[in-house]
């Protein structure tokens, strides 16, 4: 493989490089075709039956070309990352690289959100009738609310049922915003800033994991692609971006634990974050697939496990002691899901259209990178590359399980963010990163300027 950062390939490898590039372009074209097909078929179904409940299939959004105060900043960040990202990723000291990725990612997400303006893009996102901030006052007595939380999940079970996002998640999600309110950071603006700022750290957790389990060179090659990813369109502002960060750091700490980096502390901390993860979103229990991949790649799997398990049970024990029962709530959620649009949306369409949504979330570069990832794993091309491939394919497997569950019909551009971010490191296998980075940034800018997204 060649890149802007590596010497030019010898002449005898150039035919193979050109062949690989054609295959990359075919993979990107196939991904684009999948999205176009889902858009056309979805539009026909929605106009004919009205069963998809999205205005711009397969995305939840409306066609609405616009510009905003974030437009110049978004373009500037995109140009800077494409022009200087690969070189800086190769040369910066590791800790400075992490800070640079966090800073650039935060700036990218904020600027994309501000294309819709401060109010629509950030301050009001988490205050709509579907969102967490609608019920802050209902949590004045937290223990009492938790004891009766499940009584308000199903529509009709009580006079006042929870709004969709509160009913659709365990209470740790809502409690995050309750506690922000209690420390003086109440309202939609602070909630939006929290989700964007914390969510941007997910990239750091992913890079730490890659460096720990694969090698630093691959982590550096992946780093620029974690900044201008189209996923940032939905990271700002969505609570799922915050969830993604918690899950990413749980994985990163587990990777450190199973490779002998202070296994007691990192194992315990990883377990605590995994416990919190499954009380932020029911669907994130599928991170067990990614955790299994980390354990498979670890050199010291046994020593940190007792500490990780001890940490993991803390959050469930606390919530159970307070009267919230996870499994009971999930069972009621299935009923609530089928009471709403989820019970009407056709699985035969969404089972593949969900994947089409991800084309816009992870970008065409990731489609090409996944092609190379599959080849690396099948051929076992190098220990570090193989390890990165296993991580990426673990995330893809978790996403596919979520898809087949039937509990992710539509809106996966937001719901699957925690998994989708782990596909982006596949771009580390791509040559000529600047061209692919430019494609990622342009796609994100087009989506955010042409579509008024629902989240």
Secondary structure as GFF3:
##gff-version 3
##sequence-region A 1 455
A	DSSP	alpha_helix	11	49	.	.	.	ID=ss1
A	DSSP	beta_strand	61	63	.	.	.	ID=ss2
A	DSSP	alpha_helix	71	91	.	.	.	ID=ss3
A	DSSP	alpha_helix	94	113	.	.	.	ID=ss4
A	DSSP	three_ten_helix	114	116	.	.	.	ID=ss5
A	DSSP	alpha_helix	118	118	.	.	.	ID=ss6
A	DSSP	pi_helix	119	123	.	.	.	ID=ss7
A	DSSP	three_ten_helix	125	127	.	.	.	ID=ss8
A	DSSP	three_ten_helix	132	139	.	.	.	ID=ss9
A	DSSP	alpha_helix	142	147	.	.	.	ID=ss10
A	DSSP	three_ten_helix	149	152	.	.	.	ID=ss11
A	DSSP	alpha_helix	164	167	.	.	.	ID=ss12
A	DSSP	alpha_helix	171	182	.	.	.	ID=ss13
A	DSSP	alpha_helix	188	199	.	.	.	ID=ss14
A	DSSP	alpha_helix	202	213	.	.	.	ID=ss15
A	DSSP	alpha_helix	216	223	.	.	.	ID=ss16
A	DSSP	three_ten_helix	224	226	.	.	.	ID=ss17
A	DSSP	alpha_helix	232	235	.	.	.	ID=ss18
A	DSSP	alpha_helix	239	258	.	.	.	ID=ss19
A	DSSP	alpha_helix	263	278	.	.	.	ID=ss20
A	DSSP	three_ten_helix	282	286	.	.	.	ID=ss21
A	DSSP	alpha_helix	287	297	.	.	.	ID=ss22
A	DSSP	alpha_helix	305	321	.	.	.	ID=ss23
A	DSSP	alpha_helix	326	339	.	.	.	ID=ss24
A	DSSP	three_ten_helix	341	343	.	.	.	ID=ss25
A	DSSP	alpha_helix	347	379	.	.	.	ID=ss26
A	DSSP	alpha_helix	383	404	.	.	.	ID=ss27
A	DSSP	alpha_helix	412	415	.	.	.	ID=ss28
A	DSSP	alpha_helix	417	420	.	.	.	ID=ss29
A	DSSP	three_ten_helix	421	429	.	.	.	ID=ss30
A	DSSP	alpha_helix	433	450	.	.	.	ID=ss31
A	DSSP	beta_strand	451	453	.	.	.	ID=ss32
###
